[in-house]
Amino acid sequence: MSEPSPGTIRPGIRESLWMATGAVLLLVVMLTVLHFHKGRSPVEQIAWKERRLELVNRLQVSLATAAEAEKSSVMAITDEDSQKFADQARAGTVAAEQARHELESLLNPAESNLFTQFTQRFTELQRVDKEVLDLAVKNTNLKAYALAFGPATAAIREMDASLAHLTSPAATEARVAAWRLLASLPPHIAEESDAKMDAMEAEMAKEDRQIRQSLAEVADPAATASYEKFSELRAQIIKLSRENTNVRSLTLSLTQKRNVTAECQAALAALQQAIQNEPVAGATLGKVIPAR
């Protein structure tokens, strides 16, 4: 039977090498844990473990509290409520950062990798959270709706009332086109796509030209003045709608924010499990073994 070449390792030897390597790695981890436990009594070790678990729990609660406040800020219908909930969300994130910083100095090297994974996701969470809350408190879409269904609608009603006694085709066309133009504003406010808003505004411009042409034929000063008032309001509404802060903050909240929050909580759960599984020298089943 031929001998294996020098560069060939038989399967049995290869498996033995892998087992030896695994044993060495396990020994390194055990020695690391024992190094950190050295000099601590079982009671102190248990207290140390409980302190770390308490901080992980604080992190979990703070993140959950901040997430709920952030959702409330996004869904609030007034600037005051949006700001109030945004402040609460930021306070929850600050509390989480304080617990994270305190926990960092208490972990042993075996847990540091999990902690690093959490910190990376938490940094991303803070970035997304700032963007969401900065948008939410502006409420530009809600302000645009308020103008559209309030002053803008009132201006079109005034124009319509001024032309109601006229029977000319131009007066009828101006009235119908004005109501169509008003009705096109809410879809623009709700739209997320800039390209679709461009198309909507192009149609609005056509309606605007037709209305102005009809009003010029009618030559009713009151109707013209009401339409000018509406036109100024329409410009404000479009500007607010273009900022799209409510739509953008809601989209971010339901996608990026939700995903990164789940990742943070998953990383914390893994860290929590690692701390719970850590052995306590001189103790078993949670009970301290008395020294002899």
N, C-alpha and C positions, 0 to 999 in steps of 0.2 A: 504494500500500500504506500502511495507516495506521501511524502511529508508536506504539510501546508507551507506555502511560500512565506518568507519573512514578513511580507506586508499584509498577510491574511490572518485574521483572528477568528478562531473557531466560535460557532454560535454560543456554546456553553461559557466560554471565557468572556465573550461580549456581554452576556447577561450578567455574569458575575461582576464585571466592571461597572455596569449600570447600577446594580444593587449597592455596590460599595460607594459609588458616588452619591446615591440617595441617602445612604446611611450617614455619610459625612455631612451633607447638607442638613439633615435632621439634627445631627449632633451640634452643628453650629447654631441652629435656632434655639435648641434647648440650652446651650451654654449662654446665649444672649439673654434669654429669659431669666436664667439663674443669676446672671450677673446683675440684672436690674433688681432681682429679689434679694440679693445678698445684703445682709445687714438689716433686713426688715423681718419683723415677727409676723406670724400668720395673721394676727389681728390687723397689723399695719398693711399687709398685702391686700387683705379683703377691703379695708377702708380705701386703699388706693384704687382698687378695681371699682368700687362703688362710686368713687368720685368721678372717674372717667365715664362710667355709664350715666351718671347724673348729667354730665356735660353734653354727652351725645343726645340724651333725651331733651335737654334744653335747646340744643340745635334743631332737633326735629320739630319741637313745638313752635319755636320762633319762626322757622321756615313756613310751617303750616299757617300760622297766624298772619305772617306777612303776605302769603299767597291769597288768603281770604280777603284781606284788606285791599290788596291790589285789584282783585276782581270787583269789589264794591266800588272802588275808585273809577274803574273803567265803565261800570254800568250806571253810575250816579247820573242824575239828570240836572243837577245844579253845580255851578262852580264851587260853591261852599262845601257841598258833600264830597265832590271829587277831591278837593284839596284836603279835607279832613281825613278821608280814607287813605289818600296818598301819604300823608304824614304818618298814619298808623303803620302802613306798609313799610315805610322807610325805617321807622322805629324798630319793627320786627327784624329787619335785615341787620340793623346795628347791633341788636341783642344777639343775633346769630353770630356775627363777626366777633363779638366779645367772648362768647362761649368757645368759638373756634380757636381764637388766639390762646385762651387759657388751656384748652385741651392739648394744643400742639406741644406744650412743654412737659406734658405728663405721659406721653405715649412712649412705648419702647420701640426699638427698631423694627421688630416683627410686625408692628401695626402701622408704621410710618407710610408704607406704600399705599395702604387703603386710605389713610388720611390725605395723602397727596392727591389721590384720585378725586376725593371729595372736594379738596381745595380748588382744583382745576375747574370742576363743574360749578362750584360756588362763585368763582370769579366770573364765569360766563353768566351765571344767574344775575349777579349784581349789574352787569352791563345791560342785559336785556330788561331787567326791572327798571333801571333808570330811564331807558328809552320809552317803555310802556307808560310809566307814571308821568314823565314830562309831556307826553302826548295827551294822556287822559285828562289832565287838569285844564287843558285849553278848550275842550268841548266845542270845537269849531263847527262840527256837523250839527250839534244840537242848537247852536246859535243860528245857524243857517236855516234850520227848520222853523225856529221861532220867528224869524223874519219872513219866511215864505208864507207861513200860515197866519201871520199877524199883519204887520204893516203892508206887505206886498199884496196880500189878498184884499185888504181894505182899499188900496189904491186902485186896483182893477175894478172893484165894486163901484167906486166913485166915478171912474171913467165910463163904466157900463151904464150907470144911472144917468150920466150926462147925455149919452147917445140914445137912451131908450125911447125918447119921443120922436126920433128921426127914423124915417122909413127908407132912406136911400140905400142902395147896395153897398156903398162905401162904408156907411155907418155900421151896417150888419157885419160886413167883413172885418172891420176893426174890432168889434165886440167879440166875435167868434175867435179870431186869431189871438186876441189878448188873453182869453181864457185858456186857449191851447198853450200859449207861452207860459202862463202861470203853472199849468199842470205839468209842464216839462221840468220844473225846478226840483221837486222831491226826488225823482229818479236820479237826477244829477248829483244831489246831495248824498244819496245812498251808494252811488257808484264808486268802485275801488280803482278801476282802470283809467289811467290818464287818456289812453287812446279813445276809449268809449266816451269819456267826457268831452274830448275834442270834437267827436262826431255830434254829440248832443248840442254843443255850443254852436256848431255850424248850422244846425237846424234852427236853433233859437235866433241866429242872425238873420235867416231868411224870414222868419215870422216877424221879427222886429222891423225889417225893411217894408214888409207888406202893411203892417200896422201904421207906420209913419206915413206911407203913401196914402192910405185910406184916410187918416186923420187930416192930412193936408187937403184932401178933396172936401172933407166935411167942414173944416175950418171952424171947429168948436173950441174956444179957448179953454173952457173948463176941462173938457175931455183931454185936450193936449197936455194941460198942466198935470192932471192926474197920471197920465201915462209917463211923463217925465219923472214924476216922483217914483213910480214903479221902476223905471229904468235905472235910477240911482240905487234903489234897493236891490234890484237884480244883480247889479255889478258887485255889491257887497256880498250877496248870497253866493255868487260864483267864486269869489275870492275865498270865502270861508270854506266852501265846499272843496275847493282845490287843496286846501291844507289837509283836509280829510283826517283830522286827528282822532276822532272817535272810531272811525272805521279802521284806521291803521293800528290804534292801540288794542282794539278788540281782536284783530287778526293776530297780532303778536302775542296777546294773552292766551289765545286758544291754540297757538302752534308752538312757537319757540319757548315761551315762558312755561307752558305746561310741560313740555318735554324736558327742559333742563331742570325744572323742579323735581320731576320724577327721578331723574338721574342723580340728583343730590340726595334725595331720600333713600334711593337704592344703595348709594355709596355709604351712607350713614348706617343703614341696616347691616351691611357687611362688616363695617367697623365695630358696631355694637356686638355682633355675633362673635367676632374675633376676641373682643375683650371678655365676653362671657365665658368663652371656651378656654381662656388662659388658666393654666393650673396654678394653684396656690400651694407653695411648699409648706408642708406641715399641717395641711387641712384636707379634708375629704368630705364630699357631698355637702359642702357649705358649712361643715362643722369643724372647728379648730381642734386639732389633736393636741392634748396637753403634753408639754415637754416632760421628759423623765430625767 
